Amino acid sequence: MQKKSLAFAFIALLSSHVHAEMAHADSVNAGKTKIMSCISCHGEHGNSTMAMFPKLAQQNSVYIVNQLKAFKSGERKDPMMATIAMSLTENDMVDIANYYADQKIVAEPEGTFDDAEERTEHDVLVAQGSDLYRNGDLKREVSACIACHGPLGEGNKPAGFPALKSQHTTYLIKALTDFKNNQRGHHNDNMMHMIAVKMTEDEIKAVANRIATMK
């Protein structure tokens, strides 16, 4: 009897897993039909070719949904995104998020340098950003990025923390600067505002360059 119960439990678990995978696949397919207003800025497969617009490929779906809700409610300000989000139902948001999360992010191309000195300056910048990403700055209470965004910028889906790897450097600098200046975030004690406000412009540039190299 116990063996039969275990067998039935296993079958039920397997069936539930298969059902969940099928539901996810259906959502991804539905999302593909709902991204027409997203493509011009973020690309069909979520790899924006314009450095000021973020890549959405491989971004965790929880984060994308949360951001769309914030745009729709006005908690996050952007006229274009607000207009788009206002037209979306929560199911639309989930489908779009699942579609983009299912895409493969394209790594940032290697930078071009005029000479060895410029290359060395870039390498120093990335090294500085790498140290800040891993260790933060305890003296100035700048938290390490790795705590929320993972060792390789993969993010944390259950917590809703975004993936950062291979993101455009320009967009990362803008995002951190907006957090620093309190132009992004729901309130003054927003976690990212509390971190970014203590960062210098050079540190923001350094960590953004490092994150862009993560694959």
PyRosetta script that sets phi, psi and omega in degrees:
from pyrosetta import init, pose_from_sequence

init()
pose = pose_from_sequence("MQKKSLAFAFIALLSSHVHAEMAHADSVNAGKTKIMSCISCHGEHGNSTMAMFPKLAQQNSVYIVNQLKAFKSGERKDPMMATIAMSLTENDMVDIANYYADQKIVAEPEGTFDDAEERTEHDVLVAQGSDLYRNGDLKREVSACIACHGPLGEGNKPAGFPALKSQHTTYLIKALTDFKNNQRGHHNDNMMHMIAVKMTEDEIKAVANRIATMK")
pose.set_psi(1, -43.0)
pose.set_omega(1, -179.2)
pose.set_phi(2, -63.8)
pose.set_psi(2, -39.4)
pose.set_omega(2, 179.1)
pose.set_phi(3, -64.4)
pose.set_psi(3, -39.4)
pose.set_omega(3, 178.7)
pose.set_phi(4, -65.2)
pose.set_psi(4, -39.3)
pose.set_omega(4, 179.9)
pose.set_phi(5, -64.2)
pose.set_psi(5, -41.7)
pose.set_omega(5, 178.5)
pose.set_phi(6, -65.3)
pose.set_psi(6, -38.5)
pose.set_omega(6, 179.5)
pose.set_phi(7, -64.7)
pose.set_psi(7, -44.8)
pose.set_omega(7, 178.6)
pose.set_phi(8, -63.4)
pose.set_psi(8, -38.8)
pose.set_omega(8, 179.2)
pose.set_phi(9, -64.1)
pose.set_psi(9, -41.4)
pose.set_omega(9, 179.2)
pose.set_phi(10, -64.4)
pose.set_psi(10, -43.9)
pose.set_omega(10, 179.8)
pose.set_phi(11, -62.8)
pose.set_psi(11, -41.5)
pose.set_omega(11, 179.4)
pose.set_phi(12, -64.2)
pose.set_psi(12, -40.7)
pose.set_omega(12, 179.0)
pose.set_phi(13, -65.7)
pose.set_psi(13, -43.4)
pose.set_omega(13, 178.9)
pose.set_phi(14, -63.4)
pose.set_psi(14, -42.1)
pose.set_omega(14, 179.3)
pose.set_phi(15, -63.2)
pose.set_psi(15, -40.1)
pose.set_omega(15, 179.1)
pose.set_phi(16, -64.5)
pose.set_psi(16, -40.8)
pose.set_omega(16, 179.6)
pose.set_phi(17, -64.7)
pose.set_psi(17, -44.2)
pose.set_omega(17, 179.5)
pose.set_phi(18, -63.1)
pose.set_psi(18, -42.5)
pose.set_omega(18, 179.3)
pose.set_phi(19, -61.7)
pose.set_psi(19, -41.7)
pose.set_omega(19, 179.8)
pose.set_phi(20, -64.1)
pose.set_psi(20, -41.0)
pose.set_omega(20, 179.2)
pose.set_phi(21, -65.1)
pose.set_psi(21, -39.8)
pose.set_omega(21, 178.9)
pose.set_phi(22, -66.3)
pose.set_psi(22, -40.6)
pose.set_omega(22, 179.2)
pose.set_phi(23, -64.4)
pose.set_psi(23, -39.1)
pose.set_omega(23, 178.4)
pose.set_phi(24, -64.9)
pose.set_psi(24, -44.1)
pose.set_omega(24, 179.9)
pose.set_phi(25, -61.9)
pose.set_psi(25, -39.9)
pose.set_omega(25, 178.0)
pose.set_phi(26, -63.8)
pose.set_psi(26, -40.2)
pose.set_omega(26, 179.8)
pose.set_phi(27, -65.6)
pose.set_psi(27, -42.2)
pose.set_omega(27, 178.3)
pose.set_phi(28, -61.1)
pose.set_psi(28, -45.7)
pose.set_omega(28, 179.6)
pose.set_phi(29, -63.5)
pose.set_psi(29, -39.5)
pose.set_omega(29, 177.7)
pose.set_phi(30, -65.9)
pose.set_psi(30, -39.9)
pose.set_omega(30, 179.9)
pose.set_phi(31, -61.1)
pose.set_psi(31, -35.4)
pose.set_omega(31, -179.1)
pose.set_phi(32, -61.3)
pose.set_psi(32, -28.5)
pose.set_omega(32, -179.3)
pose.set_phi(33, -86.9)
pose.set_psi(33, -5.3)
pose.set_omega(33, -173.7)
pose.set_phi(34, -113.8)
pose.set_psi(34, 10.7)
pose.set_omega(34, -173.1)
pose.set_phi(35, -103.2)
pose.set_psi(35, 12.4)
pose.set_omega(35, -175.3)
pose.set_phi(36, -56.8)
pose.set_psi(36, -37.4)
pose.set_omega(36, -179.6)
pose.set_phi(37, -78.7)
pose.set_psi(37, -8.4)
pose.set_omega(37, -178.3)
pose.set_phi(38, -95.3)
pose.set_psi(38, -26.7)
pose.set_omega(38, -168.3)
pose.set_phi(39, -61.1)
pose.set_psi(39, -40.9)
pose.set_omega(39, -173.3)
pose.set_phi(40, -61.2)
pose.set_psi(40, -30.8)
pose.set_omega(40, 179.8)
pose.set_phi(41, -100.9)
pose.set_psi(41, -39.3)
pose.set_omega(41, -171.3)
pose.set_phi(42, -106.3)
pose.set_psi(42, -7.2)
pose.set_omega(42, 178.4)
pose.set_phi(43, 86.0)
pose.set_psi(43, 152.3)
pose.set_omega(43, -178.8)
pose.set_phi(44, -60.8)
pose.set_psi(44, -36.7)
pose.set_omega(44, -178.5)
pose.set_phi(45, -108.0)
pose.set_psi(45, 17.5)
pose.set_omega(45, 174.2)
pose.set_phi(46, 82.0)
pose.set_psi(46, 10.2)
pose.set_omega(46, 178.9)
pose.set_phi(47, -108.9)
pose.set_psi(47, 81.8)
pose.set_omega(47, -179.5)
pose.set_phi(48, -54.9)
pose.set_psi(48, 135.8)
pose.set_omega(48, 177.7)
pose.set_phi(49, -93.2)
pose.set_psi(49, -4.0)
pose.set_omega(49, 179.6)
pose.set_phi(50, -106.6)
pose.set_psi(50, 123.3)
pose.set_omega(50, -169.2)
pose.set_phi(51, -63.7)
pose.set_psi(51, -19.3)
pose.set_omega(51, -179.0)
pose.set_phi(52, -85.1)
pose.set_psi(52, -11.5)
pose.set_omega(52, 179.1)
pose.set_phi(53, -107.3)
pose.set_psi(53, 133.6)
pose.set_omega(53, -175.1)
pose.set_phi(54, -71.4)
pose.set_psi(54, 148.8)
pose.set_omega(54, 169.0)
pose.set_phi(55, -74.2)
pose.set_psi(55, 138.8)
pose.set_omega(55, 178.8)
pose.set_phi(56, -110.2)
pose.set_psi(56, -11.0)
pose.set_omega(56, 179.5)
pose.set_phi(57, -59.6)
pose.set_psi(57, 132.6)
pose.set_omega(57, 179.9)
pose.set_phi(58, 66.0)
pose.set_psi(58, 9.0)
pose.set_omega(58, 175.0)
pose.set_phi(59, -71.9)
pose.set_psi(59, 141.4)
pose.set_omega(59, -176.7)
pose.set_phi(60, -69.0)
pose.set_psi(60, 140.2)
pose.set_omega(60, -171.6)
pose.set_phi(61, -64.7)
pose.set_psi(61, -33.3)
pose.set_omega(61, 179.7)
pose.set_phi(62, -60.6)
pose.set_psi(62, -44.3)
pose.set_omega(62, -179.4)
pose.set_phi(63, -64.2)
pose.set_psi(63, -44.9)
pose.set_omega(63, -179.0)
pose.set_phi(64, -61.0)
pose.set_psi(64, -45.6)
pose.set_omega(64, 179.7)
pose.set_phi(65, -61.3)
pose.set_psi(65, -44.7)
pose.set_omega(65, 180.0)
pose.set_phi(66, -60.4)
pose.set_psi(66, -40.0)
pose.set_omega(66, -179.8)
pose.set_phi(67, -69.5)
pose.set_psi(67, -40.4)
pose.set_omega(67, 177.9)
pose.set_phi(68, -63.1)
pose.set_psi(68, -39.8)
pose.set_omega(68, 176.7)
pose.set_phi(69, -63.9)
pose.set_psi(69, -39.3)
pose.set_omega(69, 179.7)
pose.set_phi(70, -66.1)
pose.set_psi(70, -39.3)
pose.set_omega(70, 176.3)
pose.set_phi(71, -64.7)
pose.set_psi(71, -41.8)
pose.set_omega(71, -177.8)
pose.set_phi(72, -66.2)
pose.set_psi(72, -38.3)
pose.set_omega(72, -177.7)
pose.set_phi(73, -81.7)
pose.set_psi(73, -15.0)
pose.set_omega(73, -176.7)
pose.set_phi(74, 91.1)
pose.set_psi(74, 0.1)
pose.set_omega(74, 177.5)
pose.set_phi(75, -65.1)
pose.set_psi(75, -32.3)
pose.set_omega(75, 174.2)
pose.set_phi(76, -114.1)
pose.set_psi(76, 131.2)
pose.set_omega(76, -170.8)
pose.set_phi(77, -99.1)
pose.set_psi(77, 122.8)
pose.set_omega(77, 170.1)
pose.set_phi(78, -170.5)
pose.set_psi(78, 113.3)
pose.set_omega(78, -174.5)
pose.set_phi(79, -55.4)
pose.set_psi(79, -43.9)
pose.set_omega(79, -178.2)
pose.set_phi(80, -66.2)
pose.set_psi(80, -48.6)
pose.set_omega(80, -178.8)
pose.set_phi(81, -67.0)
pose.set_psi(81, -34.7)
pose.set_omega(81, 178.6)
pose.set_phi(82, -63.4)
pose.set_psi(82, -42.6)
pose.set_omega(82, 179.6)
pose.set_phi(83, -62.1)
pose.set_psi(83, -43.3)
pose.set_omega(83, 179.5)
pose.set_phi(84, -67.1)
pose.set_psi(84, -46.6)
pose.set_omega(84, -176.1)
pose.set_phi(85, -64.8)
pose.set_psi(85, -33.2)
pose.set_omega(85, -179.8)
pose.set_phi(86, -61.5)
pose.set_psi(86, -26.0)
pose.set_omega(86, -178.0)
pose.set_phi(87, -87.2)
pose.set_psi(87, -3.9)
pose.set_omega(87, -174.8)
pose.set_phi(88, -101.0)
pose.set_psi(88, 138.2)
pose.set_omega(88, 169.2)
pose.set_phi(89, -82.9)
pose.set_psi(89, 169.6)
pose.set_omega(89, 177.9)
pose.set_phi(90, -63.7)
pose.set_psi(90, -36.1)
pose.set_omega(90, 177.1)
pose.set_phi(91, -64.2)
pose.set_psi(91, -39.3)
pose.set_omega(91, 176.2)
pose.set_phi(92, -59.9)
pose.set_psi(92, -44.6)
pose.set_omega(92, -179.5)
pose.set_phi(93, -60.1)
pose.set_psi(93, -43.6)
pose.set_omega(93, -179.6)
pose.set_phi(94, -64.0)
pose.set_psi(94, -43.7)
pose.set_omega(94, -179.3)
pose.set_phi(95, -64.1)
pose.set_psi(95, -45.5)
pose.set_omega(95, 178.8)
pose.set_phi(96, -62.5)
pose.set_psi(96, -43.4)
pose.set_omega(96, -180.0)
pose.set_phi(97, -63.2)
pose.set_psi(97, -43.0)
pose.set_omega(97, 179.3)
pose.set_phi(98, -65.7)
pose.set_psi(98, -36.6)
pose.set_omega(98, 178.5)
pose.set_phi(99, -63.1)
pose.set_psi(99, -51.5)
pose.set_omega(99, -177.5)
pose.set_phi(100, -67.3)
pose.set_psi(100, -36.1)
pose.set_omega(100, 178.3)
pose.set_phi(101, -62.7)
pose.set_psi(101, -26.3)
pose.set_omega(101, -176.5)
pose.set_phi(102, -84.5)
pose.set_psi(102, -8.4)
pose.set_omega(102, -179.3)
pose.set_phi(103, -86.2)
pose.set_psi(103, 163.5)
pose.set_omega(103, -179.0)
pose.set_phi(104, -99.4)
pose.set_psi(104, 124.7)
pose.set_omega(104, 179.5)
pose.set_phi(105, -73.6)
pose.set_psi(105, 141.6)
pose.set_omega(105, 177.8)
pose.set_phi(106, -95.6)
pose.set_psi(106, 126.9)
pose.set_omega(106, -177.7)
pose.set_phi(107, -64.2)
pose.set_psi(107, 149.2)
pose.set_omega(107, 176.1)
pose.set_phi(108, -64.1)
pose.set_psi(108, 139.1)
pose.set_omega(108, 178.8)
pose.set_phi(109, -68.4)
pose.set_psi(109, 153.7)
pose.set_omega(109, 176.0)
pose.set_phi(110, -62.5)
pose.set_psi(110, 138.9)
pose.set_omega(110, 179.7)
pose.set_phi(111, -69.1)
pose.set_psi(111, 155.6)
pose.set_omega(111, 175.8)
pose.set_phi(112, -104.6)
pose.set_psi(112, 139.8)
pose.set_omega(112, -174.5)
pose.set_phi(113, -128.5)
pose.set_psi(113, 141.7)
pose.set_omega(113, -178.0)
pose.set_phi(114, -72.4)
pose.set_psi(114, -31.4)
pose.set_omega(114, -178.2)
pose.set_phi(115, -157.3)
pose.set_psi(115, 176.0)
pose.set_omega(115, -177.2)
pose.set_phi(116, -63.7)
pose.set_psi(116, -33.3)
pose.set_omega(116, -179.1)
pose.set_phi(117, -65.6)
pose.set_psi(117, -42.0)
pose.set_omega(117, 179.0)
pose.set_phi(118, -65.0)
pose.set_psi(118, -39.1)
pose.set_omega(118, 178.1)
pose.set_phi(119, -63.4)
pose.set_psi(119, -42.8)
pose.set_omega(119, 179.6)
pose.set_phi(120, -62.8)
pose.set_psi(120, -41.9)
pose.set_omega(120, 178.4)
pose.set_phi(121, -60.6)
pose.set_psi(121, -41.0)
pose.set_omega(121, 178.3)
pose.set_phi(122, -64.3)
pose.set_psi(122, -44.3)
pose.set_omega(122, -179.6)
pose.set_phi(123, -62.4)
pose.set_psi(123, -38.6)
pose.set_omega(123, 177.4)
pose.set_phi(124, -64.5)
pose.set_psi(124, -41.2)
pose.set_omega(124, 179.0)
pose.set_phi(125, -62.1)
pose.set_psi(125, -45.9)
pose.set_omega(125, 179.7)
pose.set_phi(126, -65.1)
pose.set_psi(126, -39.1)
pose.set_omega(126, 178.2)
pose.set_phi(127, -63.5)
pose.set_psi(127, -42.1)
pose.set_omega(127, 177.0)
pose.set_phi(128, -62.1)
pose.set_psi(128, -43.5)
pose.set_omega(128, 178.8)
pose.set_phi(129, -65.0)
pose.set_psi(129, -35.9)
pose.set_omega(129, 178.6)
pose.set_phi(130, -63.9)
pose.set_psi(130, -42.5)
pose.set_omega(130, 179.1)
pose.set_phi(131, -64.7)
pose.set_psi(131, -42.7)
pose.set_omega(131, 179.8)
pose.set_phi(132, -67.0)
pose.set_psi(132, -39.6)
pose.set_omega(132, 179.2)
pose.set_phi(133, -61.7)
pose.set_psi(133, -43.9)
pose.set_omega(133, -176.7)
pose.set_phi(134, -79.1)
pose.set_psi(134, -40.6)
pose.set_omega(134, -168.4)
pose.set_phi(135, -115.0)
pose.set_psi(135, -16.8)
pose.set_omega(135, -174.8)
pose.set_phi(136, 65.7)
pose.set_psi(136, -158.2)
pose.set_omega(136, 177.4)
pose.set_phi(137, -139.1)
pose.set_psi(137, 97.7)
pose.set_omega(137, -174.0)
pose.set_phi(138, -62.5)
pose.set_psi(138, -37.1)
pose.set_omega(138, -176.9)
pose.set_phi(139, -62.4)
pose.set_psi(139, -36.8)
pose.set_omega(139, -178.7)
pose.set_phi(140, -103.4)
pose.set_psi(140, 9.3)
pose.set_omega(140, 176.3)
pose.set_phi(141, 60.0)
pose.set_psi(141, 38.2)
pose.set_omega(141, 173.3)
pose.set_phi(142, -93.5)
pose.set_psi(142, 114.1)
pose.set_omega(142, -176.4)
pose.set_phi(143, -69.7)
pose.set_psi(143, 148.9)
pose.set_omega(143, 176.0)
pose.set_phi(144, -70.7)
pose.set_psi(144, 135.4)
pose.set_omega(144, -179.4)
pose.set_phi(145, -64.1)
pose.set_psi(145, -31.2)
pose.set_omega(145, -174.4)
pose.set_phi(146, -59.4)
pose.set_psi(146, -26.8)
pose.set_omega(146, -176.1)
pose.set_phi(147, -61.8)
pose.set_psi(147, -37.3)
pose.set_omega(147, -178.1)
pose.set_phi(148, -105.3)
pose.set_psi(148, -31.3)
pose.set_omega(148, -171.3)
pose.set_phi(149, -104.9)
pose.set_psi(149, 0.3)
pose.set_omega(149, 174.3)
pose.set_phi(150, 85.2)
pose.set_psi(150, 160.6)
pose.set_omega(150, -175.6)
pose.set_phi(151, -63.3)
pose.set_psi(151, -27.0)
pose.set_omega(151, -179.1)
pose.set_phi(152, -121.1)
pose.set_psi(152, 24.1)
pose.set_omega(152, 176.9)
pose.set_phi(153, 71.5)
pose.set_psi(153, 24.6)
pose.set_omega(153, -176.1)
pose.set_phi(154, -82.2)
pose.set_psi(154, -10.5)
pose.set_omega(154, 178.8)
pose.set_phi(155, 79.2)
pose.set_psi(155, -171.1)
pose.set_omega(155, -178.8)
pose.set_phi(156, -143.7)
pose.set_psi(156, 99.3)
pose.set_omega(156, -174.6)
pose.set_phi(157, -62.4)
pose.set_psi(157, -49.6)
pose.set_omega(157, -178.9)
pose.set_phi(158, -56.7)
pose.set_psi(158, -35.8)
pose.set_omega(158, -179.3)
pose.set_phi(159, -86.3)
pose.set_psi(159, -9.7)
pose.set_omega(159, -179.4)
pose.set_phi(160, 78.2)
pose.set_psi(160, 17.4)
pose.set_omega(160, 178.6)
pose.set_phi(161, -85.5)
pose.set_psi(161, 132.5)
pose.set_omega(161, -171.9)
pose.set_phi(162, -73.6)
pose.set_psi(162, 152.2)
pose.set_omega(162, 168.0)
pose.set_phi(163, -73.2)
pose.set_psi(163, 143.4)
pose.set_omega(163, -177.9)
pose.set_phi(164, -120.9)
pose.set_psi(164, -18.8)
pose.set_omega(164, -171.2)
pose.set_phi(165, -56.6)
pose.set_psi(165, 142.0)
pose.set_omega(165, 176.3)
pose.set_phi(166, 60.8)
pose.set_psi(166, 17.6)
pose.set_omega(166, 177.8)
pose.set_phi(167, -73.8)
pose.set_psi(167, 155.5)
pose.set_omega(167, 177.5)
pose.set_phi(168, -60.5)
pose.set_psi(168, 132.5)
pose.set_omega(168, 177.1)
pose.set_phi(169, -58.4)
pose.set_psi(169, -44.5)
pose.set_omega(169, -178.8)
pose.set_phi(170, -59.1)
pose.set_psi(170, -44.0)
pose.set_omega(170, -179.9)
pose.set_phi(171, -66.8)
pose.set_psi(171, -41.5)
pose.set_omega(171, 179.6)
pose.set_phi(172, -61.3)
pose.set_psi(172, -42.4)
pose.set_omega(172, 178.4)
pose.set_phi(173, -62.7)
pose.set_psi(173, -43.0)
pose.set_omega(173, 179.3)
pose.set_phi(174, -63.2)
pose.set_psi(174, -45.1)
pose.set_omega(174, -178.4)
pose.set_phi(175, -61.6)
pose.set_psi(175, -47.4)
pose.set_omega(175, 179.9)
pose.set_phi(176, -65.1)
pose.set_psi(176, -37.7)
pose.set_omega(176, 178.1)
pose.set_phi(177, -66.5)
pose.set_psi(177, -39.6)
pose.set_omega(177, 176.5)
pose.set_phi(178, -63.2)
pose.set_psi(178, -41.4)
pose.set_omega(178, 175.9)
pose.set_phi(179, -63.1)
pose.set_psi(179, -44.0)
pose.set_omega(179, -178.7)
pose.set_phi(180, -58.9)
pose.set_psi(180, -42.3)
pose.set_omega(180, -176.8)
pose.set_phi(181, -88.6)
pose.set_psi(181, 7.8)
pose.set_omega(181, 179.0)
pose.set_phi(182, 61.6)
pose.set_psi(182, 30.2)
pose.set_omega(182, 176.3)
pose.set_phi(183, -94.2)
pose.set_psi(183, -3.1)
pose.set_omega(183, 176.7)
pose.set_phi(184, -141.7)
pose.set_psi(184, 139.7)
pose.set_omega(184, -176.1)
pose.set_phi(185, 121.2)
pose.set_psi(185, 152.8)
pose.set_omega(185, -172.0)
pose.set_phi(186, -81.3)
pose.set_psi(186, -21.9)
pose.set_omega(186, -177.8)
pose.set_phi(187, -165.1)
pose.set_psi(187, 171.9)
pose.set_omega(187, -172.2)
pose.set_phi(188, -62.7)
pose.set_psi(188, -28.4)
pose.set_omega(188, -178.5)
pose.set_phi(189, -96.0)
pose.set_psi(189, 19.0)
pose.set_omega(189, 173.8)
pose.set_phi(190, -51.4)
pose.set_psi(190, 135.8)
pose.set_omega(190, -175.1)
pose.set_phi(191, -54.8)
pose.set_psi(191, -46.9)
pose.set_omega(191, -177.7)
pose.set_phi(192, -70.1)
pose.set_psi(192, -33.9)
pose.set_omega(192, 175.5)
pose.set_phi(193, -62.8)
pose.set_psi(193, -42.5)
pose.set_omega(193, -178.1)
pose.set_phi(194, -63.1)
pose.set_psi(194, -30.8)
pose.set_omega(194, 178.6)
pose.set_phi(195, -82.9)
pose.set_psi(195, -51.6)
pose.set_omega(195, -173.3)
pose.set_phi(196, -65.6)
pose.set_psi(196, -31.6)
pose.set_omega(196, -177.6)
pose.set_phi(197, -64.1)
pose.set_psi(197, -20.7)
pose.set_omega(197, -179.9)
pose.set_phi(198, -94.0)
pose.set_psi(198, -3.0)
pose.set_omega(198, -178.6)
pose.set_phi(199, -92.9)
pose.set_psi(199, 142.9)
pose.set_omega(199, 174.7)
pose.set_phi(200, -79.8)
pose.set_psi(200, 166.1)
pose.set_omega(200, 176.9)
pose.set_phi(201, -61.5)
pose.set_psi(201, -38.4)
pose.set_omega(201, 179.1)
pose.set_phi(202, -65.1)
pose.set_psi(202, -38.8)
pose.set_omega(202, 178.8)
pose.set_phi(203, -67.2)
pose.set_psi(203, -40.2)
pose.set_omega(203, 177.1)
pose.set_phi(204, -61.3)
pose.set_psi(204, -44.6)
pose.set_omega(204, 178.6)
pose.set_phi(205, -63.1)
pose.set_psi(205, -41.3)
pose.set_omega(205, -177.9)
pose.set_phi(206, -65.6)
pose.set_psi(206, -48.5)
pose.set_omega(206, -177.0)
pose.set_phi(207, -69.4)
pose.set_psi(207, -32.6)
pose.set_omega(207, 176.9)
pose.set_phi(208, -65.6)
pose.set_psi(208, -41.6)
pose.set_omega(208, 178.2)
pose.set_phi(209, -64.8)
pose.set_psi(209, -36.9)
pose.set_omega(209, 178.8)
pose.set_phi(210, -67.6)
pose.set_psi(210, -46.6)
pose.set_omega(210, -178.4)
pose.set_phi(211, -59.9)
pose.set_psi(211, -38.5)
pose.set_omega(211, -178.8)
pose.set_phi(212, -62.4)
pose.set_psi(212, -24.5)
pose.set_omega(212, -179.7)
pose.set_phi(213, -85.2)
pose.set_psi(213, -9.9)
pose.set_omega(213, -177.7)
pose.set_phi(214, -72.4)
pose.set_psi(214, 139.4)
pose.set_omega(214, -178.8)
pose.set_phi(215, -128.9)
pose.dump_pdb("model.pdb")
